Amino acid sequence: MFRVLYGRHLLVLTLTCAPVIVGAAAQDQGALSAVDLDTTLPPGKLAAQLETKRVVFVGETHTRYGDHLNQLEIIRRLHQLDPNLVIGVEYFQQPLQSKVDDYIAGRITEHEFLVDTSYFKNWGYDYRLYAPMFRFAREQRIPVRALNVPGDLPPAVAKAGIAALSEQQRAYLPKEIGPADADYRQRLREVFQEHGPAKPHAFDHFVQAQLVWDEGMAQSAAAYLNKNPDRRMVILAGSGHLEFGSGIPKRLERQTHISYAIVLNSGVEMEPHVADYILLSKPEELPPAGVLGASLQEKGRECRIRSLVPGGAAEKAGLKRNDVLVEIEGQKVSTVADMRLILWDKKPGDRLRVSVKRMRRFGAAGETHSFEVELTASGKTLQELRITQFLS
């Protein structure tokens, strides 16, 4: 079931899938506003309303499975209404477009797709969250656009400002970069201040780094839409890029003058004009992943076991602290991303052959040992190991 909050009413939309969708926040300008929870919306009406817009933004909290199920349901329904649909995503950087195209066209396997895009290095979230959407796009041959700027741009700007970018880096941004509005700056300031005291100009550079993300993705989407006037686009991005239209939406509108709607998932504060629709979903959890039960550390192109979970899969199999991972199921491992690529679709109970180099005293390399490890379930998801940035 989807619940759709639209205008001043909460509209209930019953669908065949499990999630619940809520639409736009109340638009009443008075001191008091009300929401009618009894108004119902026919199943296809939300999609029909969204279909009148050239671009539909659907926000997410990256780690919430229900958010991604909602995104997929909206994409399915819009594709039924208009096959000339294209999906724009924050998850991949623009230079990786050809690799994304290869996967959607069926020229490479899913494993090759994850390798060629360095998914677990560049994005890092549990791929099971995103696999259903990418598989649907591949099945239906829906183009997917890699909207994000190269990964070195935001950190460079956060350090020294936009003025410090090279000419090559600046090419990913429009000539005009609109300033952050006052409310957007305040939301960013609240996040920035959580990190404690900072150097002079650090906050201004932090804001500029967010603008690089927003403007870069808006320009990428605008270039495609201007070149393909028959296409309609669904853009998937973190909710922080979309709330109140301050991030990507208004910057895309400035460059294209297209019509758009913003759809956010539950978890955002229901303030006037935060979005056109807010989607309310019951919590959805991914099935438990199969894990090694070991904390890893990269050093010198080696992936070493830093600690073991007591009673975990690795400890039970005989692996030890400071063992260096060499291979898992015959695939070489030199980084944590390599390990995650191998394990992302594994389940508790799966048995894997793990080879390690056991270190001798004083750090001298020893012999290689091979173990059979039966993966266990973990309550913690792999993306919790990733340090994230606001809006990323």
Summary of the structure (lengths in Angstrom):
residues: 392
radius of gyration: 22.8
end to end distance: 29.1
largest distance: 73.9
contacts: 1257
relative contact order: 0.15
helix: 38%
strand: 24%
